[in-house]
Amino acid sequence: MKPIRAYYPILKWTILILSYGFLVYKIVEFIHSPASKADWFDLSWHRWGWLLITIILLPVNLGIEAIKWRFLVSKIEPISLTTAFKSLFSGLATGFFTPNRLGEYPGRVIYLKSGNRWKGITFGLIGTMAQSITLLSFGLLSFWLLMVHNPFENLKNDIMRTIIFVTATALSFVVYLSLPKLVWLLRRFHIHTKMMIWLRWLTSFRTRELAIILLLAISRYFVFCIQFYFMLLFCSIDLPFLHGMIAIAAYYLFITFTPSISFSEAAIRGSYAVMFIGIFTANAITAATAGVLIWFINAVIPMIIGSVFFSKAKL
């Protein structure tokens, strides 16, 4: 533990410098992009209300996640909602430049007692699983609906694919809600001792508690989908609400499961926005702009706030 404590300040400031360095690079890149030059100043004044609402929804988005995190770690260490927010923001800072934000939970558990941090990471995986199942379920459904949209009209009556989709979705929810029972069954097999300890920690949650975590994940999912829809309206893409939700759900599905680093997501989000939002609009540049802006609000702003809390955290 002493070597880790000795190098912790260096690691901490390296993380912060890298995060801000890549952030500055992406901002400069966006300012000089064709999207910002072509469309940014063509927005009418009443559109700015949609941007304001999108920003106002950010605390709601993060608040749901903070409540979920507090609920998860309450099994090992009661924390206040304020500490949950600090923990959440700190994790967003450390996850900003790691592949698929793998550094987020090690950043979160900094605010837990040293003896509870491994458990905290394990319990955090339950929250990640709930969010992933939500993204998969709604995303696959939306992607399926986009497939039956022209020019894929011939797939509309493919009953077998529909059955496979419904079965896979239902099975994912059943497996998640049955985690304690599955762990109990695994105890009958000869598994590595340390791995068995991690698995036993999962049995701390009952099915009702797992359902609460899943409902929180679904609630947060709808918030950031609505945020993106309002961002589309801000960028003068007037999609019907249902069409927008279908395209956005497919968009988040691909964003989530594409290997990436958070600071590189701007380009990926822009390209996927063109791919899915572009089905309903010919304005590809504006769709890409919306994808970049929602990334800035939901990832960059929390990272900046989180860097403050992370810099003050002690190992």
SEGU-429504 format. One record per atom (N, C-alpha, C, O): x, y, z; residue in one letter. Coordinates in pm, whole numbers, padded with zeros to 5 digits, always signed. Layout:
N
XYZA;...
//
This chain:
315
+00083-00121+00000M;+00000+00000+00000M;+00086+00126+00000M;+00048+00227-00059M;+00203+00120+00066K;+00288+00238+00073K;+00336+00284-00064K;+00332+00404-00093K;+00383+00190-00154P;+00423+00235-00287P;+00309+00301-00364P;+00331+00399-00435P;+00188+00249-00348I;+00071+00306-00417I;+00046+00447-00367I;+00021+00538-00446I;+00054+00464-00236R;+00034+00599-00179R;+00143+00696-00226R;+00117+00814-00246R;+00264+00644-00242A;+00374+00730-00283A;+00356+00782-00425A;+00387+00897-00454A;+00304+00695-00514Y;+00287+00734-00653Y;+00149+00791-00683Y;+00124+00837-00794Y;+00061+00788-00586Y;-00077+00834-00610Y;-00084+00980-00655Y;-00156+01008-00751Y;-00013+01076-00592P;-00020+01215-00639P;+00025+01230-00784P;-00035+01307-00860P;+00130+01157-00823I;+00178+01164-00961I;+00073+01110-01057I;+00044+01171-01160I;+00014+00996-01020L;-00091+00935-01103L;-00210+01029-01114L;-00268+01045-01222L;-00247+01089-01003K;-00364+01177-01000K;-00346+01296-01096K;-00435+01325-01175K;-00234+01361-01087W;-00211+01479-01171W;-00184+01441-01316W;-00211+01519-01407W;-00131+01323-01339T;-00116+01275-01477T;-00252+01256-01542T;-00272+01293-01657T;-00345+01197-01466I;-00481+01177-01516I;-00546+01311-01549I;-00608+01326-01654I;-00531+01407-01460L;-00594+01538-01482L;-00533+01609-01602L;-00606+01669-01681L;-00402+01604-01616I;-00336+01672-01728I;-00376+01608-01861I;-00404+01679-01959I;-00380+01475-01865L;-00421+01407-01987L;-00566+01440-02024L;-00597+01465-02140L;-00652+01440-01924S;-00794+01469-01949S;-00812+01609-02007S;-00880+01626-02108S;-00751+01706-01945Y;-00766+01844-01993Y;-00694+01866-02126Y;-00741+01943-02209Y;-00582+01798-02147G;-00512+01810-02273G;-00595+01763-02390G;-00604+01831-02492G;-00657+01644-02375F;-00740+01592-02481F;-00868+01674-02497F;-00922+01685-02608F;-00917+01729-02389L;-01036+01813-02396L;-01008+01938-02481L;-01087+01973-02568L;-00896+02004-02453V;-00860+02123-02531V;-00845+02088-02678V;-00890+02162-02766V;-00782+01974-02706Y;-00763+01930-02844Y;-00896+01912-02915Y;-00913+01956-03029Y;-00993+01848-02848K;-01123+01823-02909K;-01203+01952-02929K;-01274+01966-03028K;-01191+02045-02837I;-01262+02172-02851I;-01209+02250-02972I;-01286+02303-03052I;-01076+02255-02984V;-01015+02324-03099V;-01054+02256-03229V;-01083+02323-03328V;-01055+02122-03228E;-01093+02048-03347E;-01237+02077-03387E;-01267+02090-03505E;-01326+02087-03288F;-01467+02113-03317F;-01487+02255-03370F;-01567+02277-03461F;-01416+02351-03312I;-01431+02490-03355I;-01394+02507-03502I;-01454+02587-03573I;-01295+02429-03547H;-01249+02441-03685H;-01318+02342-03780H;-01280+02331-03896H;-01420+02271-03729S;-01490+02174-03813S;-01593+02243-03901S;-01640+02352-03866S;-01629+02182-04015P;-01731+02241-04103P;-01865+02255-04033P;-01941+02347-04064P;-01896+02163-03939A;-02026+02167-03871A;-02045+02297-03795A;-02149+02361-03806A;-01944+02336-03718S;-01958+02456-03637S;-01963+02580-03725S;-02036+02674-03693S;-01888+02582-03835K;-01886+02698-03922K;-02015+02711-04001K;-02062+02822-04025K;-02073+02600-04041A;-02189+02604-04130A;-02319+02630-04058A;-02407+02697-04110A;-02332+02577-03937D;-02465+02577-03874D;-02474+02650-03740D;-02583+02690-03701D;-02363+02668-03670W;-02369+02716-03533W;-02435+02852-03521W;-02514+02874-03429W;-02405+02942-03611F;-02457+03077-03601F;-02586+03098-03679F;-02638+03209-03685F;-02639+02990-03740D;-02764+03001-03816D;-02886+02966-03732D;-02997+02962-03784D;-02866+02941-03603L;-02976+02902-03517L;-03059+03024-03478L;-03005+03128-03442L;-03193+03009-03485S;-03281+03118-03442S;-03284+03124-03290S;-03256+03024-03223S;-03318+03239-03236W;-03305+03262-03092W;-03391+03168-03009W;-03350+03128-02900W;-03512+03132-03060H;-03601+03049-02977H;-03550+02906-02963H;-03597+02832-02876H;-03454+02866-03048R;-03398+02732-03037R;-03310+02716-02914R;-03289+02605-02866R;-03258+02826-02862W;-03167+02818-02748W;-03237+02768-02622W;-03170+02724-02528W;-03369+02775-02619G;-03444+02720-02505G;-03427+02570-02493G;-03422+02517-02382G;-03417+02501-02609W;-03397+02356-02606W;-03261+02321-02547W;-03247+02222-02476W;-03160+02402-02579L;-03027+02380-02521L;-03031+02401-02370L;-02968+02325-02296L;-03102+02502-02325L;-03113+02529-02182L;-03179+02412-02109L;-03134+02371-02002L;-03286+02358-02167I;-03355+02244-02105I;-03263+02122-02100I;-03261+02049-02001I;-03185+02102-02207T;-03090+01989-02210T;-02989+02000-02097T;-02957+01901-02031T;-02939+02121-02074I;-02842+02142-01966I;-02908+02125-01830I;-02848+02069-01738I;-03033+02174-01815I;-03105+02160-01688I;-03127+02013-01654I;-03128+01977-01536I;-03145+01929-01755L;-03166+01786-01732L;-03039+01713-01690L;-03045+01599-01643L;-02922+01776-01708L;-02797+01712-01668L;-02795+01677-01520L;-02758+01564-01486L;-02832+01769-01427P;-02837+01730-01284P;-02934+01616-01257P;-02911+01535-01166P;-03043+01608-01333V;-03138+01497-01316V;-03071+01367-01357V;-03080+01266-01286V;-03005+01370-01472N;-02931+01254-01523N;-02830+01205-01419N;-02829+01087-01384N;-02746+01295-01371L;-02642+01258-01274L;-02701+01226-01137L;-02647+01142-01065L;-02812+01291-01103G;-02876+01264-00974G;-02927+01121-00964G;-02913+01057-00860G;-02985+01073-01072I;-03034+00934-01073I;-02917+00837-01057I;-02927+00739-00984I;-02806+00866-01124E;-02688+00779-01113E;-02629+00786-00973E;-02583+00684-00920E;-02629+00904-00913A;-02577+00918-00776A;-02663+00840-00677A;-02610+00776-00586A;-02794+00845-00695I;-02886+00769-00609I;-02861+00620-00626I;-02860+00544-00529I;-02842+00578-00751K;-02815+00436-00778K;-02684+00392-00714K;-02677+00284-00656K;-02580+00475-00726W;-02450+00442-00666W;-02460+00435-00514W;-02405+00345-00451W;-02532+00530-00455R;-02550+00531-00310R;-02624+00405-00265R;-02590+00345-00163R;-02725+00365-00341F;-02802+00245-00309F;-02715+00121-00319F;-02725+00031-00235F;-02629+00115-00421L;-02542-00001-00440L;-02443-00018-00325L;-02428-00127-00272L;-02376+00092-00286V;-02271+00081-00184V;-02328+00083-00042V;-02254+00063+00054V;-02458+00108-00029S;-02518+00109+00105S;-02506-00026+00174S;-02517-00036+00297S;-02483-00131+00096K;-02466-00265+00152K;-02335-00277+00230K;-02323-00360+00320K;-02238-00196+00194I;-02107-00207+00258I;-02069-00083+00338I;-01994-00092+00434I;-02123+00033+00297E;-02085+00157+00366E;-02188+00266+00338E;-02200+00311+00224E;-02263+00308+00438P;-02360+00417+00416P;-02288+00548+00381P;-02196+00589+00452P;-02330+00611+00274I;-02272+00740+00236I;-02384+00839+00211I;-02497+00801+00178I;-02353+00967+00228S;-02453+01070+00203S;-02469+01091+00053S;-02385+01047-00026S;-02577+01157+00014L;-02600+01186-00127L;-02491+01279-00180L;-02450+01269-00295L;-02445+01370-00094T;-02336+01460-00133T;-02209+01382-00166T;-02144+01409-00267T;-02175+01285-00081T;-02058+01202-00106T;-02077+01118-00231T;-01982+01093-00306T;-02201+01073-00254A;-02230+00995-00374A;-02204+01078-00499A;-02152+01027-00598A;-02242+01206-00495F;-02217+01295-00608F;-02066+01316-00628F;-02017+01311-00741F;-01993+01339-00518K;-01849+01357-00529K;-01783+01232-00588K;-01695+01241-00673K;-01827+01117-00541S;-01775+00991-00589S;-01804+00973-00739S;-01717+00931-00815S;-01926+01006-00777L;-01968+00994-00918L;-01883+01085-01007L;-01831+01042-01110L;-01870+01211-00967F;-01793+01307-01046F;-01646+01265-01056F;-01584+01276-01162F;-01591+01217-00945S;-01452+01172-00946S;-01432+01058-01044S;-01332+01053-01116S;-01527+00966-01048G;-01520+00854-01142G;-01529+00900-01287G;-01463+00843-01374G;-01611+01002-01313L;-01622+01054-01450L;-01491+01117-01495L;-01458+01115-01614L;-01417+01174-01401A;-01287+01233-01435A;-01185+01124-01468A;-01112+01136-01566A;-01179+01019-01387T;-01080+00912-01411T;-01117+00824-01529T;-01030+00762-01590T;-01245+00819-01563G;-01286+00737-01677G;-01278+00808-01810G;-01305+00748-01914G;-01243+00936-01808F;-01250+01017-01930F;-01155+00970-02039F;-01188+00981-02157F;-01038+00918-02003F;-00942+00880-02107F;-00908+00730-02102F;-00811+00688-02165F;-00986+00650-02029T;-00963+00506-02025T;-01059+00435-02122T;-01170+00483-02143T;-01017+00322-02181P;-01103+00252-02277P;-01239+00216-02217P;-01247+00156-02110P;-01345+00255-02288N;-01483+00229-02244N;-01506+00269-02098N;-01587+00207-02029N;-01436+00371-02054R;-01451+00429-01919R;-01426+00327-01808R;-01493+00330-01704R;-01332+00237-01830L;-01303+00134-01729L;-01246+00194-01602L;-01253+00132-01495L;-01190+00313-01612G;-01135+00376-01492G;-01236+00449-01407G;-01200+00513-01308G;-01365+00440-01446E;-01466+00517-01373E;-01487+00465-01231E;-01488+00544-01137E;-01502+00334-01214Y;-01532+00282-01080Y;-01413+00287-00985Y;-01433+00313-00867Y;-01289+00264-01032P;-01176+00290-00941P;-01173+00435-00893P;-01131+00462-00781P;-01217+00528-00978G;-01224+00668-00936G;-01336+00692-00836G;-01322+00775-00746G;-01445+00621-00852R;-01558+00638-00759R;-01524+00590-00619R;-01558+00655-00520R;-01457+00475-00611V;-01438+00413-00479V;-01332+00483-00396V;-01309+00445-00281V;-01268+00586-00452I;-01173+00666-00374I;-01242+00723-00250I;-01178+00741-00147I;-01372+00751-00260Y;-01446+00810-00149Y;-01500+00706-00051Y;-01570+00741+00045Y;-01469+00578-00074L;-01506+00474+00021L;-01386+00441+00110L;-01273+00474+00077L;-01412+00375+00221K;-01304+00332+00308K;-01218+00230+00233K;-01269+00155+00151K;-01089+00229+00261S;-00995+00145+00185S;-01035-00002+00185S;-01014-00072+00086S;-01092-00050+00295G;-01130-00191+00302G;-01254-00225+00223G;-01285-00343+00204G;-01327-00124+00176N;-01453-00148+00104N;-01442-00122-00046N;-01542-00134-00118N;-01323-00087-00094R;-01311-00042-00233R;-01328-00153-00335R;-01390-00132-00439R;-01275-00272-00305W;-01294-00383-00399W;-01441-00422-00407W;-01493-00452-00515W;-01508-00421-00293K;-01651-00450-00294K;-01726-00342-00372K;-01819-00372-00446K;-01684-00219-00354G;-01748-00109-00425G;-01739-00126-00576G;-01836-00102-00648G;-01621-00167-00624I;-01605-00191-00768I;-01695-00305-00814I;-01758-00296-00920I;-01702-00411-00734T;-01786-00526-00769T;-01933-00487-00773T;-02004-00524-00865T;-01978-00412-00672F;-02117-00369-00669F;-02147-00271-00783F;-02258-00267-00836F;-02045-00191-00819G;-02063-00100-00931G;-02091-00175-01060G;-02164-00126-01147G;-02033-00295-01074L;-02056-00375-01193L;-02203-00416-01206L;-02253-00435-01317L;-02271-00430-01093I;-02414-00461-01097I;-02491-00345-01160I;-02580-00366-01242I;-02454-00222-01121G;-02516-00106-01181G;-02487-00096-01330G;-02574-00060-01409G;-02362-00129-01368T;-02325-00129-01510T;-02404-00233-01587T;-02448-00208-01699T;-02423-00350-01525M;-02500-00455-01590M;-02644-00411-01613M;-02700-00436-01719M;-02704-00345-01513A;-02841-00298-01527A;-02852-00195-01639A;-02947-00197-01717A;-02754-00104-01646Q;-02755-00002-01752Q;-02734-00065-01889Q;-02795-00022-01987Q;-02647-00166-01896S;-02619-00232-02024S;-02740-00309-02074S;-02770-00308-02193S;-02809-00377-01982I;-02930-00451-02021I;-03036-00355-02074I;-03104-00385-02171I;-03048-00239-02009T;-03144-00137-02054T;-03109-00089-02194T;-03195-00081-02281T;-02982-00056-02215L;-02936-00009-02345L;-02955-00115-02453L;-02997-00084-02564L;-02925-00240-02419L;-02942-00348-02515L;-03088-00369-02552L;-03122-00382-02670L;-03174-00371-02452S;-03315-00401-02476S;-03381-00295-02564S;-03440-00327-02667S;-03370-00168-02523F;-03433-00062-02600F;-03358-00036-02731F;-03419-00003-02833F;-03225-00052-02728G;-03146-00029-02848G;-03171-00132-02956G;-03185-00097-03073G;-03177-00259-02917L;-03203-00364-03016L;-03343-00352-03073L;-03365-00375-03192L;-03439-00317-02986L;-03575-00296-03035L;-03578-00183-03138L;-03640-00196-03243L;-03512-00074-03107S;-03510+00040-03199S;-03437+00006-03328S;-03480+00044-03437S;-03326-00067-03315F;-03252-00106-03435F;-03337-00197-03523F;-03332-00188-03646F;-03414-00283-03459W;-03506-00370-03534W;-03612-00287-03607W;-03644-00315-03723W;-03665-00187-03541L;-03764-00100-03605L;-03703-00022-03721L;-03769+00002-03822L;-03577+00019-03706L;-03510+00088-03816L;-03485-00006-03934L;-03486+00038-04050L;-03464-00131-03906M;-03442-00228-04014M;-03568-00247-04098M;-03559-00266-04219M;-03685-00241-04035V;-03809-00259-04111V;-03853-00129-04176V;-03949-00125-04252V;-03780-00021-04143H;-03803+00105-04211H;-03742+00095-04351H;-03638+00030-04367H;-03803+00156-04451N;-03748+00153-04587N;-03600+00192-04584N;-03566+00286-04512N;-03510+00126-04658P;-03537+00030-04764P;-03534-00116-04721P;-03506-00203-04803P;-03563-00145-04596F;-03563-00282-04546F;-03706-00335-04524F;-03731-00412-04432F;-03796-00292-04609E;-03938-00324-04589E;-03964-00474-04593E;-04058-00523-04530E;-03880-00549-04668N;-03903-00693-04683N;-03879-00769-04554N;-03914-00887-04546N;-03820-00706-04453L;-03794-00774-04326L;-03909-00760-04227L;-03903-00816-04117L;-04012-00686-04265K;-04116-00652-04169K;-04187-00775-04114K;-04225-00776-03997K;-04204-00876-04194N;-04280-00994-04153N;-04191-01109-04109N;-04234-01225-04108N;-04069-01079-04073D;-03977-01184-04031D;-04007-01222-03886D;-03947-01167-03793D;-04098-01313-03868I;-04145-01352-03734I;-04033-01417-03653I;-04023-01395-03533I;-03950-01496-03718M;-03845-01567-03646M;-03748-01470-03579M;-03710-01491-03464M;-03709-01366-03649R;-03617-01268-03590R;-03682-01196-03472R;-03617-01166-03372R;-03811-01170-03485T;-03884-01105-03376T;-03887-01193-03252T;-03868-01145-03140T;-03911-01323-03272I;-03914-01417-03161I;-03778-01424-03093I;-03769-01427-02971I;-03671-01428-03174I;-03535-01433-03119I;-03507-01309-03035I;-03450-01319-02926I;-03547-01192-03087F;-03523-01067-03015F;-03597-01065-02882F;-03537-01033-02779F;-03725-01099-02883V;-03806-01097-02761V;-03751-01196-02659V;-03744-01166-02540V;-03712-01314-02706T;-03659-01418-02617T;-03527-01372-02553T;-03506-01388-02433T;-03438-01316-02635A;-03308-01271-02584A;-03324-01159-02482A;-03254-01156-02380A;-03416-01067-02509T;-03440-00955-02416T;-03495-01006-02284T;-03447-00967-02177T;-03596-01093-02291A;-03656-01148-02169A;-03553-01227-02089A;-03551-01220-01967A;-03468-01302-02159L;-03367-01384-02092L;-03266-01296-02019L;-03223-01330-01908L;-03227-01184-02080S;-03130-01095-02016S;-03185-01039-01885S;-03112-01029-01787S;-03313-01002-01883F;-03374-00951-01761F;-03384-01061-01655F;-03361-01036-01537F;-03418-01183-01697V;-03431-01295-01603V;-03296-01327-01540V;-03287-01349-01419V;-03190-01331-01622V;-03056-01361-01571V;-03012-01254-01470V;-02959-01287-01365V;-03036-01127-01503Y;-02997-01018-01413Y;-03070-01029-01280Y;-03008-01019-01174Y;-03201-01049-01283L;-03279-01055-01160L;-03255-01183-01081L;-03292-01192-00964L;-03193-01281-01145S;-03166-01409-01078S;-03020-01423-01034S;-02976-01533-01001S;-02945-01312-01033L;-02803-01318-00998L;-02775-01390-00866L;-02686-01475-00862L;-02848-01360-00756P;-02819-01430-00629P;-02834-01581-00640P;-02753-01656-00586P;-02936-01626-00711K;-02959-01770-00727K;-02851-01833-00815K;-02807-01945-00789K;-02808-01761-00918L;-02703-01813-01005L;-02572-01827-00930L;-02498-01924-00950L;-02542-01731-00845V;-02419-01738-00765V;-02426-01856-00670V;-02326-01926-00649V;-02543-01879-00612W;-02561-01993-00521W;-02535-02124-00594W;-02476-02216-00537W;-02579-02133-00720L;-02555-02255-00799L;-02406-02271-00831L;-02354-02383-00831L;-02338-02159-00858L;-02195-02165-00891L;-02111-02210-00773L;-02000-02260-00792L;-02162-02192-00653R;-02087-02232-00533R;-02066-02382-00529R;-01980-02430-00456R;-02144-02458-00606R;-02128-02603-00608R;-02008-02646-00692R;-01961-02760-00681R;-01958-02555-00776F;-01843-02588-00860F;-01715-02540-00792F;-01717-02452-00706F;-01605-02599-00831H;-01475-02561-00776H;-01424-02439-00851H;-01371-02449-00961H;-01441-02323-00788I;-01400-02197-00849I;-01289-02136-00765I;-01283-02155-00644I;-01201-02061-00830H;-01091-01994-00760H;-01145-01920-00637H;-01248-01853-00645H;-01075-01932-00524T;-01124-01879-00397T;-01156-01730-00403T;-01262-01687-00358T;-01063-01650-00459K;-01085-01506-00463K;-01204-01471-00551K;-01281-01381-00519K;-01218-01543-00663M;-01334-01518-00750M;-01464-01554-00678M;-01565-01487-00696M;-01459-01659-00598M;-01579-01699-00524M;-01619-01593-00423M;-01737-01572-00398M;-01519-01526-00363I;-01548-01418-00268I;-01621-01304-00340I;-01719-01251-00289I;-01571-01268-00460W;-01636-01162-00537W;-01779-01200-00572W;-01870-01118-00565W;-01799-01327-00611L;-01933-01372-00648L;-02027-01370-00527L;-02145-01337-00541L;-01975-01406-00410R;-02059-01405-00290R;-02107-01266-00255R;-02215-01249-00199R;-02026-01166-00287W;-02068-01029-00261W;-02196-00996-00338W;-02279-00917-00291W;-02213-01056-00454L;-02332-01029-00536L;-02459-01081-00470L;-02569-01033-00500L;-02446-01178-00382T;-02564-01233-00316T;-02619-01139-00210T;-02722-01167-00149T;-02550-01028-00187S;-02599-00929-00091S;-02729-00865-00137S;-02803-00810-00056S;-02757-00871-00267F;-02875-00805-00322F;-02987-00907-00346F;-02966-01014-00403F;-03105-00869-00302R;-03222-00951-00330R;-03282-00910-00463R;-03246-00807-00520R;-03374-00993-00511T;-03436-00967-00641T;-03507-00831-00643T;-03502-00761-00743T;-03572-00795-00534R;-03642-00667-00527R;-03544-00551-00537R;-03573-00450-00602R;-03427-00564-00473E;-03326-00458-00479E;-03265-00447-00619E;-03237-00338-00667E;-03244-00563-00683L;-03195-00560-00820L;-03295-00494-00913L;-03257-00424-01008L;-03423-00516-00886A;-03529-00453-00968A;-03528-00301-00950A;-03550-00227-01046A;-03502-00255-00827I;-03493-00110-00801I;-03377-00049-00880I;-03391+00057-00940I;-03262-00118-00878I;-03145-00071-00952I;-03176-00065-01101I;-03137+00029-01170I;-03248-00166-01151L;-03285-00169-01292L;-03379-00054-01328L;-03366+00006-01434L;-03473-00025-01241L;-03567+00085-01265L;-03494+00220-01266L;-03526+00307-01346L;-03395+00235-01179L;-03314+00358-01179L;-03235+00369-01310L;-03223+00477-01368L;-03183+00255-01357A;-03109+00254-01483A;-03200+00292-01600A;-03159+00368-01688A;-03321+00240-01600I;-03417+00272-01707I;-03455+00420-01701I;-03467+00485-01804I;-03474+00472-01580S;-03509+00614-01564S;-03399+00703-01619S;-03426+00799-01691S;-03275+00671-01586R;-03163+00751-01636R;-03154+00741-01788R;-03125+00839-01856R;-03179+00623-01840Y;-03174+00602-01985Y;-03272+00695-02057Y;-03237+00757-02157Y;-03393+00703-02005F;-03493+00790-02069F;-03454+00937-02058F;-03483+01017-02147F;-03389+00974-01947V;-03347+01113-01932V;-03245+01150-02039V;-03260+01252-02105V;-03139+01068-02058F;-03040+01109-02157F;-03089+01089-02300F;-03033+01150-02392F;-03191+01006-02323C;-03253+01001-02455C;-03331+01130-02483C;-03324+01185-02593C;-03403+01178-02383I;-03478+01303-02397I;-03382+01420-02413I;-03409+01513-02490I;-03271+01416-02341Q;-03169+01520-02357Q;-03124+01529-02503Q;-03114+01638-02560Q;-03097+01414-02562F;-03049+01414-02700F;-03158+01463-02796F;-03130+01531-02894F;-03282+01426-02766Y;-03393+01472-02853Y;-03404+01624-02849Y;-03424+01687-02952Y;-03392+01681-02730F;-03396+01828-02719F;-03276+01891-02790F;-03288+02000-02846F;-03162+01823-02788M;-03045+01874-02859M;-03069+01874-03010M;-03025+01965-03080M;-03139+01773-03059L;-03175+01770-03201L;-03264+01889-03236L;-03248+01952-03341L;-03359+01918-03148L;-03447+02033-03172L;-03366+02162-03170L;-03391+02252-03250L;-03271+02171-03081F;-03184+02288-03075F;-03106+02306-03205F;-03085+02418-03251F;-03064+02194-03264C;-02987+02198-03388C;-03077+02200-03513C;-03030+02170-03623C;-03204+02236-03495S;-03298+02253-03607S;-03331+02123-03679S;-03361+02123-03798S;-03325+02011-03607I;-03369+01882-03663I;-03503+01849-03598I;-03507+01797-03486I;-03611+01878-03666D;-03745+01864-03610D;-03803+01727-03643D;-03883+01712-03736D;-03762+01628-03566L;-03814+01492-03584L;-03938+01470-03499L;-03948+01526-03390L;-04035+01389-03547P;-04142+01346-03458P;-04082+01273-03338P;-03979+01206-03350P;-04145+01287-03222F;-04087+01234-03098F;-04058+01085-03109F;-03950+01041-03068F;-04150+01005-03163L;-04130+00861-03172L;-04011+00827-03263L;-03928+00744-03229L;-04005+00892-03377H;-03892+00869-03468H;-03760+00906-03401H;-03661+00835-03414H;-03761+01017-03328G;-03641+01060-03259G;-03596+00959-03155G;-03478+00927-03147G;-03689+00907-03075M;-03655+00811-02971M;-03602+00680-03029M;-03511+00620-02973M;-03658+00638-03141I;-03611+00515-03206I;-03468+00533-03255I;-03383+00447-03231I;-03442+00643-03324A;-03307+00669-03376A;-03206+00686-03263A;-03094+00637-03271A;-03247+00756-03157I;-03156+00782-03044I;-03123+00653-02969I;-03008+00633-02929I;-03220+00566-02951A;-03196+00440-02881A;-03096+00353-02958A;-03008+00292-02898A;-03110+00347-03090A;-03015+00272-03172A;-02877+00337-03167A;-02774+00269-03163A;-02877+00468-03167Y;-02751+00545-03156Y;-02678+00512-03027Y;-02557+00485-03031Y;-02746+00514-02914Y;-02681+00485-02786Y;-02638+00340-02776Y;-02539+00309-02709Y;-02710+00250-02843L;-02670+00110-02844L;-02531+00095-02906L;-02444+00029-02850L;-02511+00157-03021F;-02383+00144-03090F;-02273+00223-03019F;-02159+00178-03016F;-02306+00338-02963I;-02208+00417-02889I;-02154+00339-02770I;-02034+00335-02746I;-02245+00275-02697T;-02208+00206-02574T;-02119+00086-02600T;-02026+00060-02524T;-02147+00012-02706F;-02076-00113-02729F;-01970-00104-02838F;-01922-00205-02889F;-01935+00019-02874T;-01819+00040-02962T;-01698+00069-02876T;-01700+00165-02798T;-01591-00011-02887P;-01471+00017-02807P;-01421+00159-02833P;-01398+00197-02948P;-01404+00236-02727S;-01362+00375-02744S;-01306+00428-02613S;-01316+00363-02508S;-01247+00545-02621I;-01204+00621-02504I;-01290+00745-02500I;-01319+00803-02605I;-01330+00789-02382S;-01429+00896-02369S;-01391+01021-02448S;-01478+01082-02511S;-01260+01060-02445F;-01225+01182-02514F;-01234+01166-02666F;-01241+01266-02738F;-01233+01041-02717S;-01244+01018-02861S;-01388+00997-02905S;-01416+00981-03024S;-01482+00998-02807E;-01621+00969-02839E;-01684+01077-02926E;-01782+01050-02994E;-01630+01199-02924A;-01691+01307-03002A;-01702+01268-03149A;-01808+01282-03209A;-01592+01218-03206A;-01593+01179-03347A;-01685+01059-03370A;-01757+01054-03470A;-01681+00963-03278I;-01764+00843-03292I;-01911+00880-03282I;-01993+00833-03361I;-01945+00965-03186R;-02083+01007-03169R;-02133+01083-03291R;-02247+01065-03334R;-02048+01168-03346G;-02087+01241-03466G;-02118+01149-03582G;-02217+01169-03652G;-02034+01047-03602S;-02055+00955-03714S;-02180+00870-03694S;-02255+00847-03789S;-02204+00824-03570Y;-02325+00745-03545Y;-02451+00831-03553Y;-02557+00782-03593Y;-02441+00958-03514A;-02555+01048-03527A;-02594+01062-03672A;-02712+01062-03706A;-02494+01075-03760V;-02521+01083-03904V;-02586+00954-03952V;-02678+00956-04034V;-02538+00840-03902M;-02588+00711-03946M;-02736+00690-03910M;-02815+00647-03994M;-02772+00721-03784F;-02907+00688-03739F;-03005+00806-03749F;-03118+00789-03793F;-02961+00924-03709I;-03048+01040-03723I;-03065+01072-03871I;-03169+01124-03913I;-02960+01042-03950G;-02964+01068-04093G;-03070+00988-04168G;-03102+01021-04282G;-03124+00884-04105I;-03233+00809-04169I;-03356+00897-04186I;-03434+00880-04279I;-03372+00992-04092F;-03492+01076-04092F;-03466+01220-04136F;-03560+01298-04149F;-03339+01254-04160T;-03308+01390-04204T;-03189+01387-04299T;-03101+01302-04286T;-03187+01479-04393A;-03078+01486-04489A;-02964+01574-04440A;-02859+01581-04504A;-02983+01641-04327N;-02884+01735-04275N;-02781+01661-04191N;-02789+01660-04068N;-02684+01599-04257A;-02587+01514-04189A;-02495+01596-04097A;-02463+01551-03987A;-02454+01714-04142I;-02360+01795-04063I;-02424+01837-03930I;-02359+01832-03826I;-02552+01878-03935T;-02620+01920-03813T;-02641+01802-03718T;-02632+01819-03596T;-02669+01683-03773A;-02685+01564-03690A;-02554+01533-03618A;-02555+01497-03500A;-02442+01547-03688A;-02312+01525-03625A;-02286+01628-03516A;-02230+01596-03411A;-02325+01753-03541T;-02308+01858-03442T;-02385+01826-03314T;-02334+01847-03204T;-02509+01776-03329A;-02591+01740-03213A;-02524+01630-03132A;-02525+01633-03009A;-02464+01531-03201G;-02395+01423-03132G;-02276+01472-03052G;-02252+01425-02941G;-02202+01567-03109V;-02085+01622-03039V;-02128+01706-02920V;-02066+01699-02814V;-02233+01786-02936L;-02277+01875-02828L;-02332+01798-02709L;-02306+01834-02595L;-02407+01691-02735I;-02462+01613-02623I;-02348+01542-02549I;-02356+01521-02428I;-02243+01505-02622W;-02123+01448-02557W;-02058+01553-02467W;-02015+01521-02356W;-02050+01677-02515F;-01987+01782-02437F;-02064+01807-02307F;-02003+01824-02201F;-02196+01808-02314I;-02278+01836-02196I;-02273+01720-02097I;-02253+01741-01977I;-02290+01597-02145N;-02303+01482-02056N;-02170+01419-02015N;-02166+01344-01917N;-02061+01449-02086A;-01932+01388-02053A;-01829+01492-02011A;-01759+01473-01911A;-01818+01599-02087V;-01710+01696-02062V;-01738+01781-01938V;-01650+01797-01853V;-01858+01836-01929I;-01891+01920-01812I;-01876+01842-01681I;-01813+01892-01588I;-01933+01719-01671P;-01911+01642-01548P;-01764+01609-01524P;-01719+01604-01409P;-01687+01586-01633M;-01544+01557-01615M;-01471+01676-01553M;-01386+01658-01466M;-01505+01797-01599I;-01441+01917-01545I;-01472+01932-01396I;-01383+01959-01315I;-01599+01913-01360I;-01638+01919-01219I;-01570+01808-01140I;-01520+01829-01030I;-01569+01687-01200G;-01510+01572-01132G;-01361+01586-01108G;-01309+01533-01010G;-01293+01655-01197S;-01149+01673-01178S;-01117+01751-01051S;-01012+01731-00990S;-01208+01840-01013V;-01190+01915-00889V;-01199+01823-00768V;-01114+01828-00678V;-01302+01738-00767F;-01320+01645-00654F;-01208+01541-00652F;-01159+01504-00545F;-01168+01494-00771F;-01063+01393-00776F;-00930+01449-00727F;-00854+01379-00660F;-00902+01574-00759S;-00776+01635-00717S;-00769+01651-00565S;-00660+01656-00507S;-00886+01659-00500K;-00890+01676-00354K;-00901+01543-00280K;-00883+01537-00158K;-00930+01435-00355A;-00948+01306-00290A;-00815+01250-00241A;-00711+01272-00303A;-00820+01178-00130K;-00700+01116-00074K;-00717+00966-00075K;-00826+00913-00054K;-00604+00897-00102L;-00607+00751-00110L;-00619+00689+00029L;-00623+00567+00042L;
//
